[in-house]
């Protein structure tokens, strides 16, 4: 959840629930615990007091950035151990995946616009 909030800066609980595909009651419980633990901040919407936005606290941001740095270092270590031919094949595979995903997203966008 922290990584999702990190990527979007500020979200409502409903948005987090939707993005993570978890029920609203479970998401509310997770958010409440994360606020109590000091990982998230809460800001009430000025126009509608029932809605509040969550964002990362300094503590939450440090945790996310540390895990991202650690992950990047681990990936880098593994990639550096690959032989150049394997790296070329991996690069080609990621390019194919990227193209396929772009085509899928584009076709889904076109279908949505027609409806």
N, C-alpha and C positions, 0 to 999 in steps of 0.2 A: 504494500500500500504506500509506503514511504517513497518508493521509486516513482510511482504513478503521480503522487502529489508533486514530487520534484520536477518531473517532466512538464507539468501543467501550471506550476506555481501556486495556483489557488483554485480550489474546486468546492462544490457543494457535496454533501454526503450522497445525494442522489447521483451526481456525476461519477463519484468514486465507485459507487455500487454498480452503476452501469458499465463503467470501464473495466472493472474487475470481474464482472458477471457474478456478483454475490448478492444475496438478498439484502434489502434495505435494513431490516432489523439487525442482521449480523454485522453489516457494515457500520451501523450506528454504534454497536457495542465495541467493535475494533477501534473506531475513531475515538470514542470516549476513553478507552484504555490508553490509547496513544497520547491523547491530550493530558491525561493524568500522569503518565510517565514522562511527560515533557518533550515528546517527539514532534507534536503538532501544536499549532496555535489556532485559535478560533476567533472569527470576526463575525458579528451579527450584522445582517443586511439592514441598512438604515431604512429602507422602504417597507420591509416585511420582517418583523422580528422573529418569525417562525423559521426563517432561512438563515443558515450561517455558513460561512466559508471557512475552509481549513487550508492551512499552509504549513510548511515545515518551520519548526523552531530552529534556532542555531544548532541545538543538539541533534535534531533530526537530519539537518543538512550535513553536518559533519559525518554522521553515520553513513548516509547515502554516498557522499563523495569518497569516503574511505573505501567502501565496498566497490565502488566503480573503479577507483584507482587500483585496488587489489586485483580486480577482475581483469583490467587492462594489462597489468603486469603479468598475470598468469597466462593470458592469451598470447602476449608478446613472446614470452619464454617458449611456449609450445610452437608458435609459428617460426621462431628462429631456429628451432631444431629440425624443421622440415627441409627436405632437399628441394632445390629450385624447381624441379619438374613437378613435385607435389604442390608447391606453392602456386605454380601456373595453373594446375588443374583445379585447385581450390578457388583461385581467382576467377577462372572460367565458370565454375559452378555457382559462385556468388553472383556473377553477372547474369547467368541464366535465371537464377532465382529472382533477382531484382527485376528482370524483364517480365517474367511470368507474373509476379505480384503487381507490377505496374499495369500490365494488360488486364488482369483481373479487377483491379481497382477501377480502371477506366471503364470496363464493361459494366461493372456494378453501378457506377456513377451514371452512365447512360441509361441503364434500366430504371434507376430511381427517378431520373428526370422525366422519363416517358410516363410514369405512373402518376 
